[in-house]
Amino acid sequence: MTITLRPGSTVMFAGDSITDCQRLASEDGLGFGYPLRDAGEWGLRHPDRPVNWLNTGIAGQKVMDRAKPRWAGGRDDRVQSGDAHGGG
């Protein structure tokens, strides 16, 4: 699969504990799992295309837990309000 991202695009990871991976304990809010790895690999491969990274994973939640209250309007409310943790 090929993914094309323009500079300044935002990539949001959403999921449960595998995605969360202690995001609140990490300095950049990405946690210590695959969101951090993916953001780092992107930065190494595409230094000319900086991207904003958000990890909105919440340990213990199921997909339906997240979909109902937070995505009712089609977007994650923390992205809209700007209080999600993200690295860049």
PyMOL commands that set and color helices and strands:
alter all, ss='L'
color gray80, all
select helices_A, chain A and resi 17-20+23-25+34-45+63-70+77-81
alter helices_A, ss='H'
color red, helices_A
select strands_A, chain A and resi 10-13+52-55+86-87
alter strands_A, ss='S'
color yellow, strands_A
deselect
rebuild
show_as cartoon
